[in-house]
Amino acid sequence: MTGNFAAFPVTYDFTNSPESELFPDVCNIQTVEFDFTVKGSASTVYMYVARDSDGKCAITPGNTSGASQLLTEGASGTASAVFKVDADFHFDSSVANATTGTIYVMAKVNDAGGSPTANIRVNWRG
């Protein structure tokens, strides 16, 4: 991750997560988890969820300025953060750069020293 918002597509990952499912076109987004395998110098992660890969059509939180969360440090340079979202999502094919089965987590960190790297998980209910 860097100090600028970047799009991280969230869809399914049958290779690493055999119980993963395609992101539904209608659901309630419960939480977004960041599991930093490399924390680096970052102490805060910022994020928002967008319908499109450009990040122009934000769903929540914090519109396109994002919400922030302090990282909880783990062992061996790891860290985590969880954002409560609780927002209804309905796929809208009229939004440019939107893809059915995918949402985009727009994320950045306050300090990209040490190349922070995270797995991002979105928990939802149908």
C-alpha positions as CSV (number, residue, x, y, z in Angstrom):
1,M,0.0,0.0,0.0
2,T,1.0,3.6,-0.6
3,G,0.1,7.0,0.7
4,N,-2.4,7.5,-2.1
5,F,-5.7,5.8,-2.5
6,A,-5.5,2.7,-4.8
7,A,-8.3,0.3,-5.9
8,F,-8.2,-3.2,-4.5
9,P,-10.9,-5.3,-6.3
10,V,-12.8,-7.7,-4.0
11,T,-14.4,-10.7,-5.8
12,Y,-13.6,-14.3,-5.0
13,D,-10.5,-16.3,-4.3
14,F,-11.1,-20.1,-4.7
15,T,-7.3,-20.8,-4.7
16,N,-6.6,-19.3,-1.2
17,S,-10.1,-19.4,0.2
18,P,-12.0,-22.4,-1.1
19,E,-15.2,-21.2,0.7
20,S,-15.0,-17.8,-1.0
21,E,-18.0,-16.7,-3.1
22,L,-18.6,-14.2,-5.9
23,F,-19.5,-10.8,-4.4
24,P,-23.3,-10.6,-4.7
25,D,-25.1,-7.9,-6.7
26,V,-27.4,-7.3,-3.7
27,C,-26.2,-7.6,-0.1
28,N,-25.4,-5.8,3.2
29,I,-21.6,-5.1,3.6
30,Q,-20.9,-5.8,7.3
31,T,-17.2,-5.2,7.8
32,V,-13.9,-4.7,5.9
33,E,-10.8,-6.4,7.4
34,F,-7.2,-5.5,6.8
35,D,-4.7,-8.2,7.7
36,F,-1.3,-6.6,7.3
37,T,1.3,-9.3,6.6
38,V,3.9,-6.5,6.5
39,K,3.1,-3.5,8.6
40,G,6.2,-1.5,7.7
41,S,6.0,2.1,9.1
42,A,2.3,2.4,8.7
43,S,0.3,3.2,11.9
44,T,-3.1,4.2,10.2
45,V,-5.0,2.8,7.3
46,Y,-7.7,4.8,5.4
47,M,-10.4,3.2,3.3
48,Y,-13.7,3.5,1.6
49,V,-15.7,1.1,-0.5
50,A,-16.5,2.1,-4.1
51,R,-18.7,0.7,-6.9
52,D,-16.1,1.5,-9.6
53,S,-12.4,0.8,-10.1
54,D,-11.7,4.6,-10.3
55,G,-13.1,5.1,-6.8
56,K,-15.4,7.9,-7.9
57,C,-18.7,6.3,-6.8
58,A,-18.2,5.7,-3.1
59,I,-20.6,3.5,-1.1
60,T,-19.2,4.2,2.4
61,P,-17.6,5.1,4.8
62,G,-16.4,8.7,4.6
63,N,-17.3,9.2,0.9
64,T,-14.0,9.5,-1.1
65,S,-12.0,11.0,1.8
66,G,-12.2,7.6,3.6
67,A,-12.5,6.6,7.2
68,S,-9.4,5.9,9.3
69,Q,-8.4,3.2,11.7
70,L,-5.3,2.8,13.8
71,L,-3.5,-0.4,13.2
72,T,-3.4,-3.0,16.0
73,E,0.1,-4.4,16.0
74,G,0.6,-8.2,15.9
75,A,3.7,-10.4,16.1
76,S,6.6,-10.2,13.7
77,G,5.7,-6.9,12.0
78,T,2.1,-7.7,11.3
79,A,-1.0,-5.7,12.1
80,S,-4.7,-5.6,11.6
81,A,-7.7,-3.2,11.4
82,V,-11.4,-3.7,11.0
83,F,-13.9,-1.2,9.7
84,K,-17.6,-1.6,10.5
85,V,-19.6,-0.6,7.4
86,D,-23.2,-1.9,7.7
87,A,-24.3,-0.6,4.3
88,D,-26.7,-2.0,1.8
89,F,-25.2,-2.5,-1.7
90,H,-27.0,-2.9,-5.0
91,F,-25.0,-3.4,-8.1
92,D,-25.6,-0.6,-10.6
93,S,-24.6,-1.3,-14.2
94,S,-25.0,2.4,-15.2
95,V,-21.9,3.3,-13.1
96,A,-18.8,3.5,-15.3
97,N,-16.0,1.0,-14.5
98,A,-18.3,-1.1,-12.3
99,T,-18.2,-4.9,-12.6
100,T,-20.8,-7.4,-11.5
101,G,-19.4,-9.7,-8.8
102,T,-16.8,-7.1,-7.7
103,I,-16.6,-4.1,-5.4
104,Y,-13.5,-2.0,-4.9
105,V,-11.9,-1.2,-1.5
106,M,-10.0,2.1,-1.9
107,A,-7.2,2.1,0.6
108,K,-4.0,3.9,1.6
109,V,-1.7,4.2,4.6
110,N,-0.3,7.2,6.4
111,D,3.3,6.0,6.0
112,A,4.4,3.6,3.2
113,G,7.9,3.1,4.5
114,G,8.7,-0.6,4.6
115,S,6.2,-1.4,1.9
116,P,3.0,-2.2,4.0
117,T,1.1,-5.2,2.5
118,A,-2.3,-6.4,3.5
119,N,-4.9,-9.0,2.7
120,I,-8.3,-7.4,2.5
121,R,-11.5,-9.2,3.3
122,V,-15.1,-8.0,3.0
123,N,-17.8,-9.7,5.1
124,W,-21.3,-9.4,3.8
125,R,-24.8,-10.8,4.3
126,G,-27.2,-11.7,1.4
